[in-house]
Amino acid sequence: MTLMFFTIFVLFFLTLILMMISLMISKKTFNKREKLTPFECGFDFFSYSRMPFSIKFFLIAIIFIIFDIEIALMLPLIITMYKSNLFFWVSTSLIFITILLFGVILEWKEKSFDWKI
């Protein structure tokens, strides 16, 4: 037990020493404003960083993520088809697909699939 604490102490101390040496010998640079700002493709990085954008892009991304997760949840249905009772598998699959279709219909009725900006 003491060997473990000793090893942890030595590793912590060695890490601390290496960090201190790195800070002391590192090259000190004075970066310009361009180097300190994040680069976003297509945006002027000299402008205000909290630029408003259309909420449609956000909604389309959320819909994509939701349906991507639903497809990942459907993959185990194929694997379990051979290992479970046929009635149980069919009923579970139908319930899951019904919930997915209900979600698609709901998104369609809310016009979330309209890509007009």
Biopython code that builds the backbone (N, CA, C, O; Angstrom):
import numpy as np
from Bio.PDB.StructureBuilder import StructureBuilder

atoms = [
    (1, "MET", "N", (0.817, -1.187, 0.000)),
    (1, "MET", "CA", (0.000, 0.000, 0.000)),
    (1, "MET", "C", (0.865, 1.257, 0.000)),
    (1, "MET", "O", (0.568, 2.233, -0.689)),
    (2, "THR", "N", (1.929, 1.215, 0.776)),
    (2, "THR", "CA", (2.816, 2.378, 0.819)),
    (2, "THR", "C", (3.558, 2.551, -0.504)),
    (2, "THR", "O", (3.891, 3.670, -0.895)),
    (3, "LEU", "N", (3.814, 1.441, -1.187)),
    (3, "LEU", "CA", (4.467, 1.517, -2.489)),
    (3, "LEU", "C", (3.566, 2.243, -3.491)),
    (3, "LEU", "O", (4.052, 3.015, -4.317)),
    (4, "MET", "N", (2.271, 1.999, -3.418)),
    (4, "MET", "CA", (1.338, 2.660, -4.321)),
    (4, "MET", "C", (1.295, 4.166, -4.053)),
    (4, "MET", "O", (1.308, 4.960, -4.993)),
    (5, "PHE", "N", (1.244, 4.564, -2.784)),
    (5, "PHE", "CA", (1.241, 5.984, -2.450)),
    (5, "PHE", "C", (2.560, 6.648, -2.847)),
    (5, "PHE", "O", (2.574, 7.780, -3.329)),
    (6, "PHE", "N", (3.645, 5.944, -2.643)),
    (6, "PHE", "CA", (4.943, 6.467, -3.037)),
    (6, "PHE", "C", (5.012, 6.672, -4.551)),
    (6, "PHE", "O", (5.518, 7.693, -5.015)),
    (7, "THR", "N", (4.506, 5.710, -5.318)),
    (7, "THR", "CA", (4.496, 5.813, -6.781)),
    (7, "THR", "C", (3.641, 6.990, -7.232)),
    (7, "THR", "O", (4.044, 7.749, -8.114)),
    (8, "ILE", "N", (2.468, 7.146, -6.635)),
    (8, "ILE", "CA", (1.594, 8.272, -6.981)),
    (8, "ILE", "C", (2.278, 9.598, -6.651)),
    (8, "ILE", "O", (2.221, 10.540, -7.442)),
    (9, "PHE", "N", (2.913, 9.671, -5.503)),
    (9, "PHE", "CA", (3.623, 10.895, -5.115)),
    (9, "PHE", "C", (4.753, 11.211, -6.083)),
    (9, "PHE", "O", (4.912, 12.363, -6.488)),
    (10, "VAL", "N", (5.535, 10.218, -6.458)),
    (10, "VAL", "CA", (6.649, 10.428, -7.382)),
    (10, "VAL", "C", (6.125, 10.878, -8.743)),
    (10, "VAL", "O", (6.687, 11.794, -9.343)),
    (11, "LEU", "N", (5.061, 10.253, -9.239)),
    (11, "LEU", "CA", (4.500, 10.635, -10.526)),
    (11, "LEU", "C", (3.937, 12.055, -10.489)),
    (11, "LEU", "O", (4.118, 12.818, -11.438)),
    (12, "PHE", "N", (3.265, 12.410, -9.413)),
    (12, "PHE", "CA", (2.736, 13.761, -9.268)),
    (12, "PHE", "C", (3.875, 14.778, -9.213)),
    (12, "PHE", "O", (3.814, 15.820, -9.866)),
    (13, "PHE", "N", (4.896, 14.476, -8.445)),
    (13, "PHE", "CA", (6.039, 15.371, -8.315)),
    (13, "PHE", "C", (6.786, 15.517, -9.638)),
    (13, "PHE", "O", (7.205, 16.617, -9.998)),
    (14, "LEU", "N", (6.952, 14.420, -10.356)),
    (14, "LEU", "CA", (7.624, 14.452, -11.650)),
    (14, "LEU", "C", (6.810, 15.268, -12.656)),
    (14, "LEU", "O", (7.377, 16.040, -13.428)),
    (15, "THR", "N", (5.517, 15.105, -12.652)),
    (15, "THR", "CA", (4.655, 15.889, -13.536)),
    (15, "THR", "C", (4.752, 17.367, -13.222)),
    (15, "THR", "O", (4.832, 18.194, -14.130)),
    (16, "LEU", "N", (4.744, 17.703, -11.951)),
    (16, "LEU", "CA", (4.858, 19.093, -11.528)),
    (16, "LEU", "C", (6.191, 19.693, -11.963)),
    (16, "LEU", "O", (6.229, 20.829, -12.437)),
    (17, "ILE", "N", (7.261, 18.962, -11.813)),
    (17, "ILE", "CA", (8.581, 19.447, -12.220)),
    (17, "ILE", "C", (8.634, 19.668, -13.731)),
    (17, "ILE", "O", (9.150, 20.687, -14.189)),
    (18, "LEU", "N", (8.109, 18.725, -14.504)),
    (18, "LEU", "CA", (8.120, 18.873, -15.953)),
    (18, "LEU", "C", (7.280, 20.060, -16.408)),
    (18, "LEU", "O", (7.653, 20.753, -17.355)),
    (19, "MET", "N", (6.165, 20.300, -15.755)),
    (19, "MET", "CA", (5.344, 21.461, -16.099)),
    (19, "MET", "C", (6.067, 22.762, -15.787)),
    (19, "MET", "O", (6.003, 23.710, -16.570)),
    (20, "MET", "N", (6.745, 22.816, -14.665)),
    (20, "MET", "CA", (7.490, 24.019, -14.290)),
    (20, "MET", "C", (8.644, 24.277, -15.266)),
    (20, "MET", "O", (8.874, 25.421, -15.658)),
    (21, "ILE", "N", (9.365, 23.234, -15.658)),
    (21, "ILE", "CA", (10.463, 23.382, -16.619)),
    (21, "ILE", "C", (9.905, 23.867, -17.961)),
    (21, "ILE", "O", (10.496, 24.732, -18.607)),
    (22, "SER", "N", (8.794, 23.320, -18.364)),
    (22, "SER", "CA", (8.174, 23.728, -19.622)),
    (22, "SER", "C", (7.774, 25.193, -19.599)),
    (22, "SER", "O", (7.966, 25.904, -20.585)),
    (23, "LEU", "N", (7.218, 25.655, -18.480)),
    (23, "LEU", "CA", (6.839, 27.061, -18.377)),
    (23, "LEU", "C", (8.047, 27.987, -18.366)),
    (23, "LEU", "O", (7.985, 29.095, -18.900)),
    (24, "MET", "N", (9.139, 27.544, -17.766)),
    (24, "MET", "CA", (10.321, 28.402, -17.681)),
    (24, "MET", "C", (11.042, 28.532, -19.014)),
    (24, "MET", "O", (11.538, 29.613, -19.331)),
    (25, "ILE", "N", (11.115, 27.475, -19.798)),
    (25, "ILE", "CA", (11.890, 27.546, -21.038)),
    (25, "ILE", "C", (11.019, 27.776, -22.271)),
    (25, "ILE", "O", (11.527, 27.804, -23.392)),
    (26, "SER", "N", (9.730, 27.938, -22.073)),
    (26, "SER", "CA", (8.852, 28.124, -23.237)),
    (26, "SER", "C", (9.093, 29.490, -23.869)),
    (26, "SER", "O", (9.504, 30.442, -23.206)),
    (27, "LYS", "N", (8.830, 29.553, -25.140)),
    (27, "LYS", "CA", (9.032, 30.787, -25.882)),
    (27, "LYS", "C", (7.868, 31.726, -25.577)),
    (27, "LYS", "O", (6.706, 31.383, -25.795)),
    (28, "LYS", "N", (8.185, 32.876, -25.087)),
    (28, "LYS", "CA", (7.168, 33.872, -24.791)),
    (28, "LYS", "C", (6.872, 34.643, -26.076)),
    (28, "LYS", "O", (7.771, 35.236, -26.672)),
    (29, "THR", "N", (5.635, 34.632, -26.488)),
    (29, "THR", "CA", (5.262, 35.350, -27.705)),
    (29, "THR", "C", (4.126, 36.305, -27.396)),
    (29, "THR", "O", (3.289, 36.062, -26.527)),
    (30, "PHE", "N", (4.129, 37.364, -28.115)),
    (30, "PHE", "CA", (3.031, 38.313, -28.030)),
    (30, "PHE", "C", (2.175, 38.116, -29.275)),
    (30, "PHE", "O", (2.522, 38.563, -30.368)),
    (31, "ASN", "N", (1.068, 37.446, -29.086)),
    (31, "ASN", "CA", (0.209, 37.155, -30.222)),
    (31, "ASN", "C", (-0.610, 38.378, -30.603)),
    (31, "ASN", "O", (-0.992, 39.191, -29.762)),
    (32, "LYS", "N", (-0.855, 38.473, -31.857)),
    (32, "LYS", "CA", (-1.703, 39.539, -32.335)),
    (32, "LYS", "C", (-3.161, 39.161, -32.129)),
    (32, "LYS", "O", (-3.480, 38.039, -31.736)),
    (33, "ARG", "N", (-4.029, 40.106, -32.398)),
    (33, "ARG", "CA", (-5.452, 39.891, -32.176)),
    (33, "ARG", "C", (-6.001, 38.743, -33.024)),
    (33, "ARG", "O", (-6.887, 38.014, -32.578)),
    (34, "GLU", "N", (-5.483, 38.576, -34.240)),
    (34, "GLU", "CA", (-5.970, 37.513, -35.121)),
    (34, "GLU", "C", (-5.656, 36.131, -34.558)),
    (34, "GLU", "O", (-6.434, 35.193, -34.731)),
    (35, "LYS", "N", (-4.526, 36.012, -33.893)),
    (35, "LYS", "CA", (-4.134, 34.720, -33.347)),
    (35, "LYS", "C", (-4.966, 34.334, -32.121)),
    (35, "LYS", "O", (-5.130, 33.149, -31.830)),
    (36, "LEU", "N", (-5.480, 35.314, -31.417)),
    (36, "LEU", "CA", (-6.230, 35.040, -30.199)),
    (36, "LEU", "C", (-7.715, 34.816, -30.433)),
    (36, "LEU", "O", (-8.416, 34.364, -29.527)),
    (37, "THR", "N", (-8.213, 35.122, -31.633)),
    (37, "THR", "CA", (-9.638, 34.957, -31.906)),
    (37, "THR", "C", (-9.890, 33.600, -32.542)),
    (37, "THR", "O", (-9.056, 33.106, -33.302)),
    (38, "PRO", "N", (-11.030, 32.993, -32.240)),
    (38, "PRO", "CA", (-11.351, 31.707, -32.872)),
    (38, "PRO", "C", (-11.699, 31.917, -34.344)),
    (38, "PRO", "O", (-12.285, 32.935, -34.714)),
    (39, "PHE", "N", (-11.340, 30.965, -35.162)),
    (39, "PHE", "CA", (-11.621, 31.074, -36.587)),
    (39, "PHE", "C", (-12.844, 30.249, -36.927)),
    (39, "PHE", "O", (-12.874, 29.043, -36.683)),
    (40, "GLU", "N", (-13.839, 30.884, -37.483)),
    (40, "GLU", "CA", (-15.023, 30.200, -37.964)),
    (40, "GLU", "C", (-15.084, 30.423, -39.468)),
    (40, "GLU", "O", (-15.033, 31.561, -39.933)),
    (41, "CYS", "N", (-15.189, 29.366, -40.207)),
    (41, "CYS", "CA", (-15.175, 29.447, -41.650)),
    (41, "CYS", "C", (-16.369, 30.259, -42.156)),
    (41, "CYS", "O", (-17.515, 29.941, -41.837)),
    (42, "GLY", "N", (-16.113, 31.276, -42.923)),
    (42, "GLY", "CA", (-17.165, 32.074, -43.506)),
    (42, "GLY", "C", (-17.577, 33.277, -42.685)),
    (42, "GLY", "O", (-18.374, 34.088, -43.157)),
    (43, "PHE", "N", (-17.067, 33.424, -41.481)),
    (43, "PHE", "CA", (-17.426, 34.557, -40.641)),
    (43, "PHE", "C", (-16.228, 35.495, -40.514)),
    (43, "PHE", "O", (-15.081, 35.051, -40.459)),
    (44, "ASP", "N", (-16.503, 36.768, -40.469)),
    (44, "ASP", "CA", (-15.461, 37.755, -40.251)),
    (44, "ASP", "C", (-15.077, 37.738, -38.780)),
    (44, "ASP", "O", (-15.907, 38.055, -37.928)),
    (45, "PHE", "N", (-13.856, 37.379, -38.465)),
    (45, "PHE", "CA", (-13.466, 37.235, -37.064)),
    (45, "PHE", "C", (-13.156, 38.551, -36.388)),
    (45, "PHE", "O", (-12.781, 38.556, -35.216)),
    (46, "PHE", "N", (-13.299, 39.669, -37.085)),
    (46, "PHE", "CA", (-13.146, 40.972, -36.448)),
    (46, "PHE", "C", (-14.479, 41.534, -35.989)),
    (46, "PHE", "O", (-14.529, 42.591, -35.360)),
    (47, "SER", "N", (-15.555, 40.832, -36.302)),
    (47, "SER", "CA", (-16.874, 41.329, -35.921)),
    (47, "SER", "C", (-17.274, 40.771, -34.559)),
    (47, "SER", "O", (-16.516, 40.032, -33.930)),
    (48, "TYR", "N", (-18.453, 41.129, -34.120)),
    (48, "TYR", "CA", (-18.984, 40.697, -32.826)),
    (48, "TYR", "C", (-19.154, 39.185, -32.817)),
    (48, "TYR", "O", (-19.686, 38.621, -33.773)),
    (49, "SER", "N", (-18.717, 38.522, -31.763)),
    (49, "SER", "CA", (-18.713, 37.058, -31.744)),
    (49, "SER", "C", (-20.092, 36.446, -31.516)),
    (49, "SER", "O", (-20.296, 35.277, -31.843)),
    (50, "ARG", "N", (-21.026, 37.184, -30.978)),
    (50, "ARG", "CA", (-22.371, 36.663, -30.735)),
    (50, "ARG", "C", (-23.324, 37.074, -31.854)),
    (50, "ARG", "O", (-24.375, 37.664, -31.605)),
    (51, "MET", "N", (-22.944, 36.754, -33.084)),
    (51, "MET", "CA", (-23.739, 37.121, -34.234)),
    (51, "MET", "C", (-24.987, 36.219, -34.313)),
    (51, "MET", "O", (-24.864, 34.998, -34.216)),
    (52, "PRO", "N", (-26.171, 36.799, -34.487)),
    (52, "PRO", "CA", (-27.376, 35.976, -34.555)),
    (52, "PRO", "C", (-27.420, 35.171, -35.856)),
    (52, "PRO", "O", (-26.917, 35.613, -36.888)),
    (53, "PHE", "N", (-28.019, 34.004, -35.792)),
    (53, "PHE", "CA", (-28.190, 33.180, -36.975)),
    (53, "PHE", "C", (-29.595, 32.595, -36.959)),
    (53, "PHE", "O", (-30.293, 32.654, -35.947)),
    (54, "SER", "N", (-29.992, 32.042, -38.067)),
    (54, "SER", "CA", (-31.344, 31.518, -38.207)),
    (54, "SER", "C", (-31.523, 30.278, -37.344)),
    (54, "SER", "O", (-30.650, 29.411, -37.296)),
    (55, "ILE", "N", (-32.650, 30.201, -36.670)),
    (55, "ILE", "CA", (-32.945, 29.063, -35.803)),
    (55, "ILE", "C", (-33.246, 27.806, -36.619)),
    (55, "ILE", "O", (-33.219, 26.701, -36.077)),
    (56, "LYS", "N", (-33.527, 27.958, -37.898)),
    (56, "LYS", "CA", (-33.807, 26.800, -38.763)),
    (56, "LYS", "C", (-32.605, 25.865, -38.838)),
    (56, "LYS", "O", (-32.763, 24.645, -38.851)),
    (57, "PHE", "N", (-31.406, 26.436, -38.887)),
    (57, "PHE", "CA", (-30.213, 25.592, -38.937)),
    (57, "PHE", "C", (-30.096, 24.744, -37.678)),
    (57, "PHE", "O", (-29.728, 23.570, -37.738)),
    (58, "PHE", "N", (-30.411, 25.345, -36.548)),
    (58, "PHE", "CA", (-30.374, 24.616, -35.281)),
    (58, "PHE", "C", (-31.420, 23.503, -35.274)),
    (58, "PHE", "O", (-31.122, 22.387, -34.848)),
    (59, "LEU", "N", (-32.635, 23.784, -35.736)),
    (59, "LEU", "CA", (-33.697, 22.771, -35.756)),
    (59, "LEU", "C", (-33.356, 21.616, -36.690)),
    (59, "LEU", "O", (-33.619, 20.458, -36.366)),
    (60, "ILE", "N", (-32.778, 21.922, -37.834)),
    (60, "ILE", "CA", (-32.400, 20.857, -38.764)),
    (60, "ILE", "C", (-31.320, 19.973, -38.148)),
    (60, "ILE", "O", (-31.349, 18.755, -38.319)),
    (61, "ALA", "N", (-30.380, 20.565, -37.442)),
    (61, "ALA", "CA", (-29.327, 19.777, -36.784)),
    (61, "ALA", "C", (-29.911, 18.890, -35.692)),
    (61, "ALA", "O", (-29.510, 17.734, -35.555)),
    (62, "ILE", "N", (-30.852, 19.417, -34.915)),
    (62, "ILE", "CA", (-31.476, 18.615, -33.857)),
    (62, "ILE", "C", (-32.273, 17.462, -34.453)),
    (62, "ILE", "O", (-32.210, 16.341, -33.948)),
    (63, "ILE", "N", (-33.022, 17.723, -35.518)),
    (63, "ILE", "CA", (-33.792, 16.652, -36.172)),
    (63, "ILE", "C", (-32.862, 15.580, -36.705)),
    (63, "ILE", "O", (-33.151, 14.390, -36.580)),
    (64, "PHE", "N", (-31.742, 15.989, -37.301)),
    (64, "PHE", "CA", (-30.779, 15.009, -37.798)),
    (64, "PHE", "C", (-30.243, 14.142, -36.671)),
    (64, "PHE", "O", (-30.145, 12.924, -36.821)),
    (65, "ILE", "N", (-29.896, 14.750, -35.548)),
    (65, "ILE", "CA", (-29.359, 13.992, -34.421)),
    (65, "ILE", "C", (-30.400, 13.026, -33.874)),
    (65, "ILE", "O", (-30.078, 11.882, -33.554)),
    (66, "ILE", "N", (-31.638, 13.476, -33.766)),
    (66, "ILE", "CA", (-32.701, 12.606, -33.240)),
    (66, "ILE", "C", (-32.900, 11.398, -34.141)),
    (66, "ILE", "O", (-32.953, 10.270, -33.650)),
    (67, "PHE", "N", (-33.013, 11.608, -35.448)),
    (67, "PHE", "CA", (-33.242, 10.476, -36.341)),
    (67, "PHE", "C", (-32.004, 9.602, -36.488)),
    (67, "PHE", "O", (-32.122, 8.410, -36.771)),
    (68, "ASP", "N", (-30.839, 10.168, -36.301)),
    (68, "ASP", "CA", (-29.619, 9.365, -36.322)),
    (68, "ASP", "C", (-29.585, 8.424, -35.114)),
    (68, "ASP", "O", (-29.191, 7.265, -35.242)),
    (69, "ILE", "N", (-29.987, 8.911, -33.967)),
    (69, "ILE", "CA", (-30.047, 8.073, -32.767)),
    (69, "ILE", "C", (-31.122, 7.011, -32.915)),
    (69, "ILE", "O", (-30.941, 5.882, -32.460)),
    (70, "GLU", "N", (-32.237, 7.356, -33.546)),
    (70, "GLU", "CA", (-33.302, 6.370, -33.741)),
    (70, "GLU", "C", (-32.842, 5.237, -34.651)),
    (70, "GLU", "O", (-33.195, 4.079, -34.427)),
    (71, "ILE", "N", (-32.072, 5.555, -35.656)),
    (71, "ILE", "CA", (-31.546, 4.495, -36.531)),
    (71, "ILE", "C", (-30.587, 3.607, -35.751)),
    (71, "ILE", "O", (-30.587, 2.388, -35.926)),
    (72, "ALA", "N", (-29.768, 4.212, -34.890)),
    (72, "ALA", "CA", (-28.862, 3.406, -34.068)),
    (72, "ALA", "C", (-29.632, 2.520, -33.096)),
    (72, "ALA", "O", (-29.167, 1.434, -32.750)),
    (73, "LEU", "N", (-30.798, 2.968, -32.653)),
    (73, "LEU", "CA", (-31.617, 2.143, -31.766)),
    (73, "LEU", "C", (-32.358, 1.044, -32.515)),
    (73, "LEU", "O", (-32.773, 0.057, -31.909)),
    (74, "MET", "N", (-32.529, 1.200, -33.820)),
    (74, "MET", "CA", (-33.205, 0.166, -34.601)),
    (74, "MET", "C", (-32.288, -1.006, -34.949)),
    (74, "MET", "O", (-32.776, -2.100, -35.230)),
    (75, "LEU", "N", (-30.983, -0.800, -34.936)),
    (75, "LEU", "CA", (-30.060, -1.870, -35.319)),
    (75, "LEU", "C", (-30.153, -3.111, -34.432)),
    (75, "LEU", "O", (-30.081, -4.222, -34.957)),
    (76, "PRO", "N", (-30.310, -2.973, -33.112)),
    (76, "PRO", "CA", (-30.443, -4.195, -32.313)),
    (76, "PRO", "C", (-31.707, -4.998, -32.596)),
    (76, "PRO", "O", (-31.771, -6.179, -32.255)),
    (77, "LEU", "N", (-32.712, -4.381, -33.213)),
    (77, "LEU", "CA", (-33.917, -5.132, -33.565)),
    (77, "LEU", "C", (-33.593, -6.252, -34.544)),
    (77, "LEU", "O", (-34.173, -7.335, -34.466)),
    (78, "ILE", "N", (-32.673, -5.997, -35.458)),
    (78, "ILE", "CA", (-32.299, -7.017, -36.433)),
    (78, "ILE", "C", (-31.568, -8.163, -35.755)),
    (78, "ILE", "O", (-31.793, -9.327, -36.088)),
    (79, "ILE", "N", (-30.703, -7.847, -34.817)),
    (79, "ILE", "CA", (-29.930, -8.888, -34.133)),
    (79, "ILE", "C", (-30.830, -9.744, -33.249)),
    (79, "ILE", "O", (-30.662, -10.962, -33.184)),
    (80, "THR", "N", (-31.781, -9.115, -32.571)),
    (80, "THR", "CA", (-32.643, -9.861, -31.642)),
    (80, "THR", "C", (-33.752, -10.624, -32.340)),
    (80, "THR", "O", (-34.480, -11.370, -31.686)),
    (81, "MET", "N", (-33.902, -10.462, -33.636)),
    (81, "MET", "CA", (-34.975, -11.162, -34.347)),
    (81, "MET", "C", (-34.814, -12.678, -34.236)),
    (81, "MET", "O", (-35.807, -13.392, -34.101)),
    (82, "TYR", "N", (-33.602, -13.171, -34.291)),
    (82, "TYR", "CA", (-33.366, -14.611, -34.275)),
    (82, "TYR", "C", (-33.292, -15.189, -32.862)),
    (82, "TYR", "O", (-33.389, -16.403, -32.687)),
    (83, "LYS", "N", (-33.123, -14.345, -31.867)),
    (83, "LYS", "CA", (-32.906, -14.852, -30.522)),
    (83, "LYS", "C", (-34.114, -14.719, -29.604)),
    (83, "LYS", "O", (-34.071, -15.194, -28.470)),
    (84, "SER", "N", (-35.175, -14.095, -30.057)),
    (84, "SER", "CA", (-36.323, -13.900, -29.173)),
    (84, "SER", "C", (-37.577, -14.521, -29.779)),
    (84, "SER", "O", (-37.580, -15.005, -30.911)),
    (85, "ASN", "N", (-38.638, -14.488, -28.982)),
    (85, "ASN", "CA", (-39.932, -14.985, -29.419)),
    (85, "ASN", "C", (-40.442, -14.110, -30.564)),
    (85, "ASN", "O", (-40.301, -12.888, -30.513)),
    (86, "LEU", "N", (-41.029, -14.714, -31.592)),
    (86, "LEU", "CA", (-41.453, -13.968, -32.767)),
    (86, "LEU", "C", (-42.546, -12.954, -32.428)),
    (86, "LEU", "O", (-42.512, -11.824, -32.915)),
    (87, "PHE", "N", (-43.509, -13.348, -31.602)),
    (87, "PHE", "CA", (-44.581, -12.422, -31.227)),
    (87, "PHE", "C", (-44.032, -11.230, -30.451)),
    (87, "PHE", "O", (-44.416, -10.089, -30.712)),
    (88, "PHE", "N", (-43.145, -11.484, -29.508)),
    (88, "PHE", "CA", (-42.546, -10.411, -28.723)),
    (88, "PHE", "C", (-41.728, -9.486, -29.610)),
    (88, "PHE", "O", (-41.783, -8.266, -29.453)),
    (89, "TRP", "N", (-40.970, -10.055, -30.543)),
    (89, "TRP", "CA", (-40.153, -9.240, -31.429)),
    (89, "TRP", "C", (-41.011, -8.366, -32.336)),
    (89, "TRP", "O", (-40.725, -7.181, -32.508)),
    (90, "VAL", "N", (-42.062, -8.945, -32.917)),
    (90, "VAL", "CA", (-42.933, -8.184, -33.823)),
    (90, "VAL", "C", (-43.658, -7.070, -33.060)),
    (90, "VAL", "O", (-43.761, -5.946, -33.551)),
    (91, "SER", "N", (-44.155, -7.379, -31.873)),
    (91, "SER", "CA", (-44.871, -6.353, -31.120)),
    (91, "SER", "C", (-43.927, -5.222, -30.685)),
    (91, "SER", "O", (-44.295, -4.050, -30.763)),
    (92, "THR", "N", (-42.741, -5.556, -30.238)),
    (92, "THR", "CA", (-41.774, -4.535, -29.852)),
    (92, "THR", "C", (-41.366, -3.684, -31.048)),
    (92, "THR", "O", (-41.292, -2.460, -30.942)),
    (93, "SER", "N", (-41.103, -4.320, -32.175)),
    (93, "SER", "CA", (-40.713, -3.586, -33.381)),
    (93, "SER", "C", (-41.830, -2.667, -33.850)),
    (93, "SER", "O", (-41.572, -1.526, -34.234)),
    (94, "LEU", "N", (-43.070, -3.149, -33.824)),
    (94, "LEU", "CA", (-44.186, -2.319, -34.261)),
    (94, "LEU", "C", (-44.399, -1.122, -33.343)),
    (94, "LEU", "O", (-44.705, -0.027, -33.813)),
    (95, "ILE", "N", (-44.241, -1.320, -32.055)),
    (95, "ILE", "CA", (-44.382, -0.199, -31.119)),
    (95, "ILE", "C", (-43.283, 0.833, -31.374)),
    (95, "ILE", "O", (-43.555, 2.033, -31.413)),
    (96, "PHE", "N", (-42.064, 0.378, -31.544)),
    (96, "PHE", "CA", (-40.939, 1.292, -31.771)),
    (96, "PHE", "C", (-41.101, 2.060, -33.081)),
    (96, "PHE", "O", (-40.898, 3.273, -33.125)),
    (97, "ILE", "N", (-41.471, 1.342, -34.155)),
    (97, "ILE", "CA", (-41.644, 2.002, -35.458)),
    (97, "ILE", "C", (-42.845, 2.931, -35.437)),
    (97, "ILE", "O", (-42.825, 3.963, -36.108)),
    (98, "THR", "N", (-43.887, 2.600, -34.691)),
    (98, "THR", "CA", (-45.040, 3.491, -34.558)),
    (98, "THR", "C", (-44.639, 4.790, -33.864)),
    (98, "THR", "O", (-45.068, 5.868, -34.275)),
    (99, "ILE", "N", (-43.829, 4.697, -32.826)),
    (99, "ILE", "CA", (-43.352, 5.900, -32.147)),
    (99, "ILE", "C", (-42.509, 6.751, -33.097)),
    (99, "ILE", "O", (-42.629, 7.976, -33.103)),
    (100, "LEU", "N", (-41.648, 6.100, -33.911)),
    (100, "LEU", "CA", (-40.842, 6.844, -34.876)),
    (100, "LEU", "C", (-41.714, 7.533, -35.915)),
    (100, "LEU", "O", (-41.485, 8.697, -36.244)),
    (101, "LEU", "N", (-42.706, 6.828, -36.430)),
    (101, "LEU", "CA", (-43.602, 7.430, -37.423)),
    (101, "LEU", "C", (-44.413, 8.568, -36.820)),
    (101, "LEU", "O", (-44.670, 9.570, -37.487)),
    (102, "PHE", "N", (-44.816, 8.422, -35.572)),
    (102, "PHE", "CA", (-45.539, 9.498, -34.903)),
    (102, "PHE", "C", (-44.651, 10.739, -34.794)),
    (102, "PHE", "O", (-45.124, 11.861, -34.977)),
    (103, "GLY", "N", (-43.376, 10.540, -34.499)),
    (103, "GLY", "CA", (-42.444, 11.664, -34.421)),
    (103, "GLY", "C", (-42.242, 12.333, -35.768)),
    (103, "GLY", "O", (-42.175, 13.560, -35.846)),
    (104, "VAL", "N", (-42.144, 11.534, -36.845)),
    (104, "VAL", "CA", (-41.986, 12.107, -38.180)),
    (104, "VAL", "C", (-43.231, 12.900, -38.565)),
    (104, "VAL", "O", (-43.124, 13.999, -39.110)),
    (105, "ILE", "N", (-44.415, 12.347, -38.282)),
    (105, "ILE", "CA", (-45.660, 13.054, -38.600)),
    (105, "ILE", "C", (-45.761, 14.348, -37.806)),
    (105, "ILE", "O", (-46.181, 15.373, -38.343)),
    (106, "LEU", "N", (-45.387, 14.311, -36.552)),
    (106, "LEU", "CA", (-45.416, 15.510, -35.728)),
    (106, "LEU", "C", (-44.468, 16.580, -36.266)),
    (106, "LEU", "O", (-44.828, 17.756, -36.317)),
    (107, "GLU", "N", (-43.270, 16.184, -36.665)),
    (107, "GLU", "CA", (-42.323, 17.140, -37.244)),
    (107, "GLU", "C", (-42.843, 17.685, -38.569)),
    (107, "GLU", "O", (-42.647, 18.860, -38.880)),
    (108, "TRP", "N", (-43.496, 16.846, -39.336)),
    (108, "TRP", "CA", (-44.039, 17.279, -40.617)),
    (108, "TRP", "C", (-45.163, 18.290, -40.409)),
    (108, "TRP", "O", (-45.235, 19.293, -41.118)),
    (109, "LYS", "N", (-46.040, 18.028, -39.439)),
    (109, "LYS", "CA", (-47.158, 18.939, -39.156)),
    (109, "LYS", "C", (-46.665, 20.286, -38.628)),
    (109, "LYS", "O", (-47.269, 21.321, -38.911)),
    (110, "GLU", "N", (-45.574, 20.278, -37.866)),
    (110, "GLU", "CA", (-45.004, 21.534, -37.367)),
    (110, "GLU", "C", (-44.177, 22.250, -38.427)),
    (110, "GLU", "O", (-43.664, 23.341, -38.179)),
    (111, "LYS", "N", (-44.043, 21.651, -39.597)),
    (111, "LYS", "CA", (-43.285, 22.199, -40.725)),
    (111, "LYS", "C", (-41.814, 22.407, -40.363)),
    (111, "LYS", "O", (-41.198, 23.398, -40.757)),
    (112, "SER", "N", (-41.273, 21.473, -39.619)),
    (112, "SER", "CA", (-39.848, 21.542, -39.275)),
    (112, "SER", "C", (-38.966, 21.077, -40.424)),
    (112, "SER", "O", (-37.765, 21.347, -40.430)),
    (113, "PHE", "N", (-39.549, 20.379, -41.398)),
    (113, "PHE", "CA", (-38.776, 19.898, -42.523)),
    (113, "PHE", "C", (-38.680, 20.919, -43.654)),
    (113, "PHE", "O", (-37.989, 20.670, -44.642)),
    (114, "ASP", "N", (-39.360, 22.066, -43.531)),
    (114, "ASP", "CA", (-39.251, 23.112, -44.546)),
    (114, "ASP", "C", (-37.895, 23.785, -44.420)),
    (114, "ASP", "O", (-37.570, 24.350, -43.376)),
    (115, "TRP", "N", (-37.109, 23.725, -45.480)),
    (115, "TRP", "CA", (-35.754, 24.235, -45.440)),
    (115, "TRP", "C", (-35.651, 25.665, -45.963)),
    (115, "TRP", "O", (-34.558, 26.155, -46.249)),
    (116, "LYS", "N", (-36.776, 26.313, -46.082)),
    (116, "LYS", "CA", (-36.756, 27.703, -46.564)),
    (116, "LYS", "C", (-36.192, 28.593, -45.473)),
    (116, "LYS", "O", (-36.542, 28.455, -44.301)),
    (117, "ILE", "N", (-35.330, 29.492, -45.860)),
    (117, "ILE", "CA", (-34.708, 30.381, -44.877)),
    (117, "ILE", "C", (-35.422, 31.698, -44.853)),
    (117, "ILE", "O", (-35.050, 32.588, -44.089)),
]
sb = StructureBuilder()
sb.init_structure("model")
sb.init_model(0)
sb.init_chain("A")
sb.init_seg("    ")
for serial, (resi, resn, name, xyz) in enumerate(atoms, 1):
    if name == "N":
        sb.init_residue(resn, " ", resi, " ")
    sb.init_atom(name, np.array(xyz, "f"), 0.0, 1.0, " ", f" {name:<3s}", serial, name[0])
structure = sb.get_structure()
